[in-house]
Amino acid sequence: MVDPNTKYLVAGGEISARLQAREQVMLFFIAFTAIAVGVSLSSEALLNFTLPIGYAALATAFLSRHHDLVIGNLRRFQRDIWRLDKEETGTPEYTSPEYLGRAIKERSKREYAQLLFIVLGGCASFYPAGKELSSPLDMATILWYGSIVCSLLAVIIALRTQRDRRNWAK
């Protein structure tokens, strides 16, 4: 049978990997948004370059939420192992409320940055969209409205993830 310390360390490694993956997703979205807006503003022929921003924002929000949910469960697992160990050794634990609560508070700054890029990227893509829309049933128009809806959903998912994380810390 695997001892609790090994289980704890394995969970810590998984948390670290998921944190890195979540940050890579966010950095890719930031880079993509900045490049797409820059390219679309460089030429009238490239206005549609910002069209996928809303879809990418939604995918980013879902992937970030997925990693956050798994990280939260792994931290709960570590906290349960720590509670058993605490009675024997009295060792402090990072996943305890006195430490993790502060980390989660700092984590909200990353979420504000995510929201900022979703909103700014979405707004920046609406400007070219207004120039491109021709008729209500045109495929490009449908895709632009879909992108706008996806941007709004991404904001809702990011806000919901913030709320859920605060509940996990309790």
N, C-alpha and C positions, 0 to 999 in steps of 0.2 A: 504494500500500500504506500502511496506517495505521502510524504510528510507535509504538514501545513506550510512550512517555510517554502518548500518547492512550489506548491500551489500558488502561494502568494507571489513569488518571483515570476512565475509564468504569467500570472494575471498582469503583473507590472509591465512585463515585456509586451504583452498584447495592448495594453493601454498606450505605451510609448509608440508602438507602430501605428495605432489608430490616430493618435494625435498628429503624427507626422503626415499620415494620409489625408486627414482632414485639412491640415494647413496647406498641403500641396493642391488640393482641390480649390481652396480659396485663392491661393496665389495664381493658379491657372485662370480662374474666373476674372481676377483683377487685370491680369495681363491681356486676356482676350478682350475684355471690355474696353480697355484703353486703346488697344490696337484697332478694334472695330470702329470705335468712334473717330479716331484719327484718320483712318482710311476713308470712312464715309464722308468726312468733311473735306477731303482732298479733291474730290471730283464729283460732279453731278452723276456721272455714269456709275459711281460706286455707292449710291445712297442705300441700296439694299444690304450693304455689308453689316449694318447694325441690326438687321432683322432677327438674327438668332440670339440676341442678348437676353431677351425675356425667357426663352427656352433654356438657355445655359444657366440663367439665374435660378430657375426652378430646379434644374438638375443639381446645381450646387447646394441649394437649400436642403433638398432631400438627402444628398450624400452626407452633408454636414450633420443633419439630424440623425441619420443612421449611425454614424460614428459616435455621436454624443450619447445616443441611447445605449449602445454597447459599452462605451466607456463608463457610463453611470452604473450599469449592471456589474461590470468588473470591479468598480470601486466599492460597491456594496458588498461584493464577495470578499474583497480584501478587508473591509471593515468587519465582517463577520469573523474572519480568521483572526484579526487583531483583537476582537473582544475576547476570544478564547485565550489568546496569548497574554492579554493585559492582566488577567487575573493571576497569572503565574509570574510574569516578569515586570509588569508596570511600564513597559516600553511605550513611549508616545507613538502616534500613528499619523501619517500624513492625511489619511482619509477621515480622520476624526474631525468633528465640526470646528474645533478651534484652528485647525490648519486649512482644511479644504474650503471652509466658508470664505476665507480671504482669497483663495485661489479662484473660486467661482466668481467672486465679486470682480476680480481683475479680468476674468474671462469675458465678462460682459463687454469690455472695451473692444474685443475682437468682433463680437456680434454687432456692435454699433458700426464698426468698419464694414462688415458684410452688408448691413442694411444700407449704409451710405452708398456702396458700390451698386447695389441692386437698384436703388432709387435713382442715383445719378446716371447709371448706365441705361436704365429704362427711359428716363426723361431725355437723355441725349439721343436715344433711338427714336423717340416720338417726333423729333424735329424733322429728320429725313422722311419719316413715315408720312407726315402731312404733305410733303411735296410729291410723294410717290402714289398716294391713294387716288384712284381714278373712278372706280364705281364700286358700289356696295357688294357686288357678287364676284368681283375680280379676285383671282387666286392670291395675288400679292396683298390685297386688302384683307382678306381672310387671315392670311399668315401674320400680318401686322397686328390685327386685333387679337389673334391668339398669343402673340408675343407680349402684348400689353396685359392680357389676363394672366399669363404665366408670371410676369413681373409682380403683379399684385399678389398672386398666390405665394410666390417666393418670400415676400415680405411677411405674409401671415404665418408661414411655416417657420421663418426665422424668429418671429416674436413668440410663437408658441413654444419653440425650443427653449428660448430664454425662460419662459414661465415654468416649463417642465423641469429645467435644471434647478431652478430655485426650490422647487418642491423636493428634488432628490437630496438637496443638502440638509434637509430637516431630519 
